Amino acid sequence: MRKRWTKGLAALLSVCMLAALPGGKTVHAQELDLGDPYVEEAFEGELSGEGFYGEETLGFVAADDATALLTAFVERLYSIVLGRASDAEGLQNWVGQLQNHISDGANLAHGFFHSEEFQKKSETMSDEDYVKLLYETFFNRDADEGGFKNWMNALASGSSRDAVLMGFVDSDEFSNLCERYGILRGYMDGNGAPANAGIAQFVYRLYEKALGRKYDAAGLNDWTGRIATGEVTVGYVATAGFFYSEEFQSRSRNLTDEAYLEVLYQTFFDRAGDSEGLAYWKKQIGYGAPRNKIIFGFANSSEFRSLVESFGLVPTEEEPYIPYSANPLDQKTGIKGVQGDTDSYPQGFMNVNINDYIWTDGNGNPIKTDGGQNIGEPYEFEGKTYYLSGDLMNEYGVLYSRIRKMNQANQAVNAVFLMQWDPTFEAKHVLCDASAPGSAIYYLPASSGEGANLIRAFWDCLASGLARYDLHIDNYIFGNEANARFYCYEESFDVTTKATKYAEGYHDMYEIVTKYNPDTRCSIAIDHSWNLTFAPQEVLPAKAFLDVVANNLNAKGDTKWFISTHMYPAKVDCAILWDGNSSVTGSVGSEMFDARNMKMVTEYVKNTYGAQHRFMLTENGFEAGHGEEAQAAALAYSYYVAKYNDMIDNFILNVERGGIDFAIDGRLAGKVWNYLDDGDASHKAWIDSTCLPVIGAGSWSEIVPGYSE
């Protein structure tokens, strides 16, 4: 049925609507202002098909008729801007550019308003007439009083006509007009020049392919503008911008692996997946490769680079992007963790021995086997080659697999970095100040420039690998109880010397790992000997050590620091925290700290350095030698102290049987641990009735600062 549309009849149809005409012809509905005289003229008596929207009868524009809309758009520019009918050659040229995605609305606007013909015409045109012409051209209406006044004031204040033109072109109202004709608006830069039309076309297809929907004008124009100004690359938009968006993440949860891969093929290759390629990527996913990592195989492929170039754009190599809404520790959704457990609790914990990954001798040369072969893999860092364990370069190696397991369990990953004595370790005299074994664990700071560079190469290899494989460590702990000589050996036993060197090594780590993931935490490691120095372990006061390290790091001006410490009972071999131990007081001069005065320690740091320097209690244990009841009560008491302290973000148990029996399985402490914060009121009541009488307290609020039910 043919129908002539008369002026005044207007309707908007969704771009995603499809209809079938008699004879099997498929039509594509455009958002048309069917009252526009240029549209009427283009389709007079020739609209293909009919549809219904409420009580209005609407016309569908067949896909084959899209050229008529483009023609109508160009015709209106000839008529309004140049004041004449189009010439055949010019009309054909502009329509062809729109069809081939060479031009968009912004390109055409610039072409007409900067044409020699219009420039000559506008020489005698007043500012008032110029602004009115812009309203008619870009908004398809007369000027409103307020807007007209604003533009006139802008011109009177020295703004150029090009600047005003750009304001109209980059408006939502012009976006809507362009949509009604089935073209993209495009973008003008700060100099009034149109951006590459291919940018808008590139972003347009990302909406269609990745999100499976029509673009929204605001989003399209925002991404187009950011690419045009160089704020972001096209590769970043395709990966981080779309595939890491909340919208796509929500959509992809319901996609099978095969369907997910098909989206990637369509988006990055503009084709369906081939059987060989699909088999390869399915195998990678089966090995445990996360979907977010798979994206970069597509984004950095030659096929995608060719697709980008087809839009007249420059392809770029994209580094893996890890989307962090926040470090898991910042969210404090759960503080429980157990050393050695890698998936059951919100907090995960691991030890990393650096000397397991370094294969360089004291002079920076690769270690060789008896057969003369190099051990390790070459790693380039700051212009020098180092030899590091291949495990650091294998995403399915032991280290990354452990981290991946915790990441996939949504655990916060707390990792302690150590160096342990090894008589065969060629680099030992470079990496610490000991020429002979003096302890089990050695100091991380290097005693020479080459040793420091070797450690820096290790940090870079690890942190870049995590980023490359879409993994994350959330808390890097620099050494173990660094103020205690037995647990972090260094020949000097002067607090200023040792802490200053520690700060230097910490800063090296911080500088590198936060380059790859700025959301990660790096922590100073201290024990609970707050103001105490004692032998035979030769422990320096943790407070004095912390103060020297903190002041050194703060002097650098760009270094964030946190604190990882161990809230064992002051007498580690006695879980009875209610014994009136004189070494534990509420004064900042207290010799030791544990659950009884932990609030004093955190308040000292908050008041001295600021509340941003938060605490992680990454090792806590309670012995059972004084009875199961005492062990269980000490655990519950210490846990609540951590939970209700606004400066503490985790509480991780040491449950290993060593010189002291910290095990909780099969004991009251194990039951307490399982019941803590499980949401069952009867379990909470059981904890209270079991533990409070042992402590001699009527309620937790009597002994736990800030406690609330």
C-alpha positions in Angstrom: 0.0 0.0 0.0 1.4 3.4 -1.0 0.8 6.3 1.3 1.8 9.9 1.2 2.9 11.3 4.6 1.6 14.8 5.3 3.4 17.5 7.3 2.6 17.3 11.0 2.5 13.5 11.2 5.6 12.5 13.2 6.7 9.3 14.9 9.8 7.6 16.2 10.6 4.0 15.5 13.3 2.0 17.2 16.3 1.2 15.0 16.2 -2.4 16.2 12.7 -3.0 14.9 12.4 -5.3 11.9 9.5 -6.1 9.7 8.8 -8.3 6.6 7.1 -6.9 3.6 5.0 -8.8 1.2 7.3 -10.9 -1.0 9.7 -11.5 1.8 11.5 -8.2 1.7 13.0 -7.3 5.1 12.8 -3.7 6.2 14.8 -1.7 8.8 13.0 0.9 10.9 14.7 4.2 11.3 13.9 6.9 13.9 12.2 9.2 11.4 10.6 12.6 11.8 8.0 11.9 9.1 6.9 15.5 9.3 10.2 16.8 8.0 9.6 18.2 4.5 12.9 16.8 3.3 11.9 13.3 4.4 8.5 13.7 2.8 10.0 14.7 -0.5 12.5 11.8 -0.4 9.8 9.2 0.2 6.7 10.8 -1.3 4.5 7.9 -2.3 7.4 5.4 -2.0 7.5 4.4 1.7 7.8 0.6 1.8 5.3 -1.2 4.0 3.2 -0.2 7.0 3.3 -0.8 10.8 1.3 0.2 13.8 2.2 2.2 16.9 -0.7 2.8 19.1 -3.4 4.3 16.9 -0.9 5.9 14.5 -0.1 4.2 11.2 3.7 4.4 10.6 5.9 3.9 7.6 8.9 1.5 7.7 11.9 2.5 5.6 13.3 -0.5 3.7 17.0 -1.2 4.0 17.3 -0.5 0.2 15.8 2.9 0.7 18.5 4.1 3.2 20.1 6.0 0.4 17.0 8.2 0.1 17.4 9.3 3.8 21.1 10.2 3.2 20.0 12.1 0.1 17.4 14.0 2.1 20.0 14.9 4.7 22.4 16.3 2.2 19.6 18.1 0.3 18.6 20.0 3.4 22.1 21.3 3.9 22.2 22.5 0.3 18.8 24.2 0.8 19.4 25.7 4.2 23.1 26.5 4.2 23.7 27.4 0.6 20.2 28.4 -0.2 20.0 26.5 -3.5 19.2 23.1 -4.9 21.9 20.5 -5.0 24.1 19.9 -8.0 24.2 16.2 -9.1 28.0 15.9 -8.7 28.1 17.4 -5.2 25.1 15.4 -4.1 26.5 12.2 -5.3 29.8 12.9 -3.6 28.4 13.7 -0.2 25.9 10.8 -0.2 28.7 8.4 -1.2 30.9 9.6 1.6 28.0 8.9 4.1 27.4 5.5 2.6 31.1 4.5 2.8 31.5 5.9 6.4 34.0 8.5 5.2 31.9 11.3 6.5 29.3 11.9 9.2 27.1 14.8 10.3 30.1 16.8 11.7 32.1 16.3 8.5 29.2 17.5 6.3 28.5 20.5 8.5 32.2 21.5 8.4 32.3 20.9 4.6 29.2 23.1 3.9 30.0 25.9 6.4 33.7 26.1 5.3 32.9 25.8 1.6 34.1 28.7 -0.6 30.4 29.3 -1.5 29.2 29.7 2.0 32.3 31.7 3.1 31.5 34.3 0.4 27.8 34.3 1.3 28.5 34.8 5.0 30.8 37.8 4.6 27.8 40.1 4.7 25.8 37.9 7.1 25.1 39.5 10.5 25.8 37.5 13.7 22.0 37.4 14.3 21.3 35.8 10.9 24.3 33.4 11.3 23.0 32.1 14.7 19.5 31.7 13.3 20.9 29.8 10.4 22.6 27.4 12.8 19.4 26.8 14.7 17.6 25.9 11.5 20.4 23.7 10.2 21.3 21.7 13.3 18.1 21.9 15.4 15.5 22.0 12.6 13.7 24.8 14.5 13.6 28.5 15.2 15.9 29.9 17.9 14.6 30.0 21.4 15.1 33.3 23.2 17.4 32.1 26.0 19.7 30.1 23.8 19.8 32.8 21.1 20.9 35.4 23.7 23.6 33.1 25.0 25.1 32.5 21.6 25.0 36.2 20.8 26.7 37.1 24.0 29.4 34.5 23.2 30.1 36.1 19.8 30.1 39.6 21.4 32.6 38.4 24.0 35.1 37.3 21.3 34.1 33.7 20.5 34.6 32.9 16.8 31.8 31.7 14.6 33.7 28.4 14.3 33.5 28.0 18.1 29.7 28.6 18.0 29.4 26.2 15.0 31.2 23.5 17.0 28.7 24.1 19.9 25.8 23.3 17.6 27.5 20.3 15.9 28.4 18.7 19.3 24.9 19.1 20.7 22.4 16.4 21.7 19.8 18.1 19.5 21.9 17.7 16.4 22.6 14.1 17.5 18.9 13.4 17.5 18.5 15.0 14.0 21.3 12.9 12.6 19.7 9.8 14.1 16.4 10.5 12.3 18.3 10.4 9.0 20.2 7.2 9.9 23.7 8.8 10.2 26.2 9.3 13.0 26.7 12.8 14.3 30.4 12.7 14.6 32.6 15.1 16.6 34.5 18.4 16.2 37.7 19.0 18.0 38.7 22.1 19.9 39.8 23.8 16.7 36.4 23.3 15.1 37.8 20.6 12.7 35.8 17.4 12.3 37.3 14.3 13.7 37.8 11.2 11.5 34.4 10.0 10.7 35.7 6.4 11.1 35.9 7.0 14.8 32.2 7.3 15.2 31.6 4.3 12.9 34.1 2.2 14.9 32.4 3.0 18.2 29.0 2.5 16.7 29.8 -1.1 15.8 31.1 -1.8 19.3 27.6 -1.0 20.7 26.1 -3.3 18.1 28.7 -6.2 18.3 29.8 -6.1 22.0 26.6 -4.9 23.8 24.1 -6.2 21.2 22.1 -3.0 21.0 21.8 0.4 19.3 24.1 3.1 20.6 22.9 5.8 22.9 23.9 9.3 21.6 25.6 10.4 24.8 27.8 7.3 25.1 28.7 7.3 21.4 29.6 11.0 21.4 31.6 10.6 24.6 33.7 7.7 23.4 34.1 9.4 19.9 35.3 12.6 21.5 37.8 10.9 23.8 39.3 8.9 21.0 39.5 12.0 18.8 41.3 14.1 21.4 43.8 11.3 22.1 42.6 10.7 25.6 42.1 7.0 25.0 43.1 4.6 22.2 40.7 2.6 20.1 42.0 -0.6 21.6 41.3 0.7 25.1 37.8 1.6 24.2 37.2 -1.9 22.7 38.6 -3.7 25.7 38.3 -1.7 28.9 35.6 0.6 27.7 33.1 -2.0 26.4 34.2 -5.5 27.6 34.9 -4.3 31.1 31.7 -2.2 31.3 29.1 -3.2 33.8 26.6 -3.7 31.0 28.8 -6.2 29.2 29.8 -8.0 32.4 26.2 -8.4 33.3 25.4 -9.7 29.8 28.3 -12.1 29.6 27.4 -13.9 32.8 24.7 -15.7 30.9 26.9 -16.5 27.9 28.4 -19.9 27.5 32.1 -20.0 26.6 31.3 -20.6 23.0 28.8 -17.8 22.8 31.3 -15.5 24.6 33.9 -16.3 22.0 31.5 -15.6 19.2 31.0 -12.1 20.6 34.8 -11.6 20.5 35.0 -12.9 16.9 32.3 -10.6 15.7 33.6 -7.6 17.6 37.3 -7.9 16.9 37.3 -9.8 13.6 33.9 -9.0 12.1 33.2 -12.6 11.3 32.1 -15.9 12.9 34.6 -18.0 14.7 36.5 -20.7 12.7 36.6 -24.2 14.1 40.4 -24.2 14.7 40.4 -20.9 16.5 37.4 -21.7 18.6 39.0 -25.0 19.6 42.2 -23.2 20.6 40.4 -20.6 22.8 38.2 -23.2 24.4 41.3 -25.1 25.3 42.8 -22.0 27.0 39.6 -21.5 29.0 39.7 -25.1 30.0 43.2 -24.6 31.3 41.9 -21.9 33.5 42.6 -18.7 31.5 40.0 -16.1 32.6 37.8 -14.5 30.0 39.2 -11.1 30.6 42.6 -12.4 29.6 41.3 -14.0 26.4 40.1 -10.5 25.2 43.7 -9.4 24.7 44.5 -12.2 22.4 41.9 -10.8 20.1 42.6 -7.1 20.7 46.3 -7.5 19.9 45.8 -9.7 16.8 46.8 -8.7 13.2 43.2 -9.3 12.2 41.9 -6.7 14.6 44.6 -4.2 13.6 43.5 -4.6 10.0 39.9 -3.9 11.0 40.9 -0.8 12.9 42.9 0.5 9.9 39.8 0.0 7.7 38.2 2.8 9.6 41.1 5.1 9.0 42.3 4.7 12.5 45.7 3.8 14.0 45.8 0.4 15.8 47.7 0.2 19.2 49.1 -2.6 21.3 47.0 -2.8 24.4 48.3 -3.9 27.8 46.0 -6.0 29.9 43.6 -3.9 31.9 42.5 -5.2 35.3 39.2 -3.6 36.4 39.3 -2.9 40.1 36.3 -1.2 41.7 38.3 -1.4 44.9 41.0 -3.5 46.5 39.1 -6.3 48.3 40.8 -5.2 51.6 39.2 -1.8 51.2 35.8 -3.3 51.1 36.2 -5.1 54.4 33.4 -7.6 53.5 35.0 -10.3 55.6 38.1 -10.3 57.7 38.6 -14.0 58.3 41.4 -16.0 56.9 43.5 -19.1 57.7 47.2 -19.5 56.6 47.4 -22.3 54.1 43.8 -22.2 53.1 43.4 -20.8 49.6 39.6 -20.7 48.9 37.4 -21.0 52.0 37.6 -17.5 53.6 37.5 -13.9 52.4 41.2 -13.4 53.2 43.9 -15.5 51.6 47.5 -15.7 52.6 50.8 -17.0 51.0 54.5 -16.9 51.5 56.7 -16.2 48.6 60.5 -17.0 48.8 62.2 -14.7 46.4 65.3 -16.9 46.1 63.1 -19.5 44.5 62.8 -17.2 41.5 66.2 -15.6 41.1 69.0 -17.4 39.1 71.7 -14.8 39.0 75.0 -14.8 40.9 76.6 -12.1 43.0 77.8 -10.3 39.9 74.5 -10.3 38.0 75.5 -13.2 35.8 73.3 -16.2 35.1 73.9 -19.3 37.3 75.1 -22.2 35.2 74.6 -26.0 35.8 77.5 -28.4 35.8 76.9 -28.9 32.1 77.4 -25.2 31.5 73.7 -24.5 30.7 72.0 -21.3 32.0 69.4 -21.9 34.7 66.3 -19.7 34.4 64.9 -17.5 31.7 66.3 -14.2 30.5 64.3 -11.1 31.6 65.1 -7.6 30.3 64.8 -4.8 32.9 66.2 -1.3 32.7 68.6 -2.2 29.9 70.1 -5.3 31.5 69.3 -9.0 31.2 68.6 -11.0 34.4 67.8 -14.7 34.7 64.7 -15.5 36.6 62.6 -18.6 37.2 60.5 -19.6 34.2 57.6 -20.0 36.7 57.5 -16.1 36.7 56.9 -16.2 33.0 54.4 -19.0 32.9 50.8 -18.1 33.6 50.0 -21.7 34.6 53.1 -22.1 36.7 52.8 -22.8 40.5 52.9 -19.2 41.7 50.3 -17.8 39.3 48.1 -20.8 39.8 48.0 -20.3 43.5 47.1 -16.6 43.0 44.5 -17.5 40.4 42.8 -19.9 42.8 42.5 -17.2 45.4 41.4 -14.6 42.8 38.7 -16.9 41.5 37.5 -17.5 45.1 37.2 -13.7 45.5 39.8 -13.8 48.3 42.0 -10.8 49.2 45.5 -12.1 48.5 48.0 -11.2 51.2 51.5 -12.3 50.2 54.7 -12.2 52.5 57.9 -11.9 50.5 60.9 -13.5 52.1 64.5 -14.6 51.4 65.6 -17.8 53.2 69.1 -19.0 53.8 70.4 -21.5 51.2 74.1 -22.4 51.1 73.9 -23.0 47.4 72.3 -19.7 46.7 74.9 -17.8 44.7 73.4 -14.4 45.2 73.3 -14.6 49.0 76.1 -12.1 49.7 74.5 -9.6 47.4 71.0 -9.8 48.7 71.7 -9.5 52.4 74.5 -8.3 54.7 75.4 -11.7 55.9 78.3 -13.7 54.6 77.4 -16.8 56.7 74.1 -18.2 57.9 72.8 -16.2 60.9 69.1 -16.9 60.7 66.5 -18.7 58.7 65.1 -15.6 57.0 67.2 -12.8 55.5 66.8 -9.1 55.0 65.2 -8.0 51.7 67.2 -4.8 51.0 70.3 -5.4 48.9 73.7 -4.4 50.1 74.9 -3.3 46.6 73.5 -1.6 43.6 73.5 -4.8 41.5 71.7 -6.7 44.2 69.1 -4.0 44.4 68.6 -4.1 40.7 68.2 -7.8 40.7 65.4 -7.5 43.3 63.8 -4.7 41.3 63.9 -7.0 38.2 62.0 -9.6 40.3 59.3 -7.1 41.3 58.9 -6.0 37.7 58.7 -9.5 36.3 56.1 -10.6 39.0 53.9 -7.4 38.8 53.9 -7.3 35.0 53.1 -11.0 34.8 50.1 -10.5 37.2 48.8 -7.7 35.0 49.4 -9.7 31.9 47.5 -12.7 33.2 44.7 -10.7 34.7 45.6 -11.6 38.3 46.3 -9.6 41.4 48.0 -9.6 44.8 46.2 -7.2 47.1 48.7 -6.8 49.8 52.5 -7.1 49.3 54.1 -7.6 52.7 57.8 -6.6 52.7 59.5 -9.3 54.8 58.5 -10.9 58.0 58.6 -9.1 61.4 61.3 -6.9 60.0 62.2 -5.4 63.4 63.1 -8.9 64.7 66.6 -10.0 63.7 65.8 -13.7 63.8 62.9 -13.3 61.3 64.6 -10.7 59.1 68.3 -11.0 59.6 70.7 -8.2 58.9 74.1 -7.7 60.5 73.4 -4.2 61.8 71.3 -4.1 64.9 70.9 -0.3 65.0 67.2 0.7 64.6 68.0 3.7 62.4 70.3 1.9 60.1 68.2 -1.2 59.7 64.9 0.7 59.3 66.4 3.2 56.8 67.6 0.4 54.6 64.3 -1.4 55.0 62.5 1.8 53.8 64.8 1.9 50.7 63.9 -1.7 49.7 60.2 -1.1 50.5 60.1 1.9 48.2 61.7 -0.1 45.4 59.0 -2.7 45.7 56.2 -0.1 46.0 57.4 2.0 43.0 57.3 -1.0 40.7 54.2 -3.0 41.8 51.9 0.0 42.0 53.0 1.0 38.5 51.1 -2.1 37.2 48.3 -2.0 39.8 47.9 1.3 41.6 45.1 -0.3 43.8 47.4 -2.7 45.5 48.6 -2.3 49.1 52.2 -2.5 50.2 52.8 -3.2 53.9 55.5 -2.7 56.5 56.0 -5.8 58.5 56.4 -5.5 62.3 55.9 -7.8 65.3 54.1 -7.0 68.6 57.2 -5.9 70.5 56.0 -2.3 70.7 58.7 -0.8 72.9 60.7 -3.9 73.8 64.2 -4.9 72.9 65.3 -8.4 74.0 67.6 -11.3 73.3 68.3 -14.0 72.2 66.2 -13.2 69.2 67.5 -9.6 69.3 64.2 -7.8 68.6 64.2 -4.0 68.0 61.2 -2.0 69.3 58.5 -2.2 66.6 57.3 1.4 67.3 60.8 2.9 66.9 61.4 0.8 63.8 58.0 1.8 62.3 58.6 5.5 63.0 61.9 5.5 61.1 60.5 3.6 58.2 57.3 5.8 58.0 59.3 9.1 58.2 61.6 7.9 55.4 58.7 6.9 53.2 56.7 10.0 53.9 59.7 12.1 53.0 59.6 10.7 49.5 56.1 12.2 49.1 54.6 9.6 46.8 54.6 6.4 48.8 51.6 4.9 50.4 52.2 2.4 53.2 50.2 0.0 55.3 51.1 -2.2 58.3 51.0 -6.0 58.5 51.5 -7.2 62.0 50.9 -10.2 64.3 48.5 -9.9 67.2 49.7 -13.0 69.2 49.3 -12.8 72.9 52.2 -10.9 74.5 53.3 -14.3 75.9 53.0 -16.3 72.7 52.9 -19.6 74.6 50.1 -18.5 76.9 46.6 -17.8 75.5 45.3 -16.3 78.7 44.9 -12.7 77.7 43.2 -11.8 81.0 46.2 -12.5 83.3 47.1 -8.9 84.0 50.4 -9.0 82.2 52.4 -5.9 83.1 54.0 -5.7 79.7 50.7 -4.9 78.1 49.2 -1.5 79.1 47.0 1.2 77.5 49.9 3.6 77.3 51.8 4.3 74.1 54.9 3.3 76.1 53.6 -0.2 76.6 56.3 -2.9 76.0 54.1 -5.2 74.1 50.7 -5.2 72.3 48.0 -7.8 71.8 44.2 -7.8 71.8 44.1 -6.0 75.1 45.7 -2.8 73.9 45.6 -3.1 70.1 43.4 0.0 70.1 46.2 2.0 71.5 48.5 1.0 68.7 46.1 1.8 65.9 45.2 5.1 67.5 48.9 6.0 67.7 49.3 5.5 64.0 46.0 7.2 63.1 46.9 10.3 65.2 50.5 10.4 64.2 50.4 9.5 60.5 46.7 9.4 59.4 43.9 6.9 59.2 44.9 5.9 55.6 47.7 3.8 57.1 45.6 0.7 57.9 46.5 -2.5 59.6 46.3 -6.1 58.5 46.6 -8.8 61.2 48.1 -11.4 58.9 49.3 -13.9 61.6 47.5 -14.7 64.8 47.6 -17.8 66.9 46.4 -19.1 70.2 48.0 -22.0 72.0 46.0 -24.9 73.5 48.4 -25.8 76.3 46.4 -23.9 78.9 43.2 -25.6 77.9 40.7 -25.6 75.1 38.5 -23.1 76.9 41.3 -20.5 77.2 42.3 -21.0 73.5 38.7 -20.6 72.3 38.1 -17.5 74.5 41.3 -15.8 73.4 40.4 -16.4 69.8 36.9 -14.9 70.1 38.2 -12.0 72.1 41.0 -11.2 69.6 38.7 -11.6 66.6 36.1 -9.1 68.0 38.9 -6.6 68.8 40.0 -6.8 65.2 36.4 -6.7 63.8 35.4 -3.6 65.7 38.5 -1.6 65.2 38.0 0.8 62.2 41.8 0.7 61.4 42.0 -3.1 60.9 41.0 -4.9 57.7 41.7 -8.6 58.3 42.4 -11.3 60.8 44.3 -14.4 59.6 45.0 -17.4 61.8 48.1 -19.4 62.1 46.9 -23.0 62.9 50.1 -25.0 62.3 51.6 -27.3 64.9 55.1 -26.1 65.5 57.0 -25.4 68.7 53.6 -24.1 70.0 50.4 -25.9 69.3 48.0 -23.4 67.5 45.8 -26.1 65.9 42.0 -25.5 66.3 40.5 -28.4 64.4 38.4 -30.7 66.6 38.7 -28.2 69.5 36.4 -25.6 71.0 38.4 -22.9 69.2 37.6 -24.6 65.9 33.9 -24.4 66.7 34.2 -20.8 67.7 36.0 -20.0 64.5 33.3 -21.6 62.4 30.5 -19.8 64.3 32.0 -16.3 64.2 29.9 -14.1 62.0 28.0 -16.9 60.4 24.7 -15.0 60.9 23.2 -17.6 63.2 21.9 -16.0 66.5 22.1 -19.2 68.4 25.7 -19.7 67.4 26.5 -16.2 68.6 24.8 -16.9 71.9 26.9 -20.1 72.3 30.1 -18.2 71.7 29.1 -15.7 74.4 28.1 -18.3 77.0 31.2 -20.4 76.3 33.9 -17.7 76.2 32.8 -14.7 78.3 32.8 -16.7 81.6 36.4 -17.9 80.9 37.5 -14.3 80.5 35.5 -13.2 83.5 33.5 -10.5 81.5 29.8 -10.0 81.5 29.7 -8.8 77.9 32.1 -8.2 75.0 31.4 -4.4 75.2 33.3 -4.4 78.6 36.6 -5.5 77.0 36.3 -4.8 73.2 36.5 -1.1 72.2 33.7 -0.2 69.8 31.9 -3.5 70.2 28.2 -3.5 69.1 25.7 -6.3 68.6 
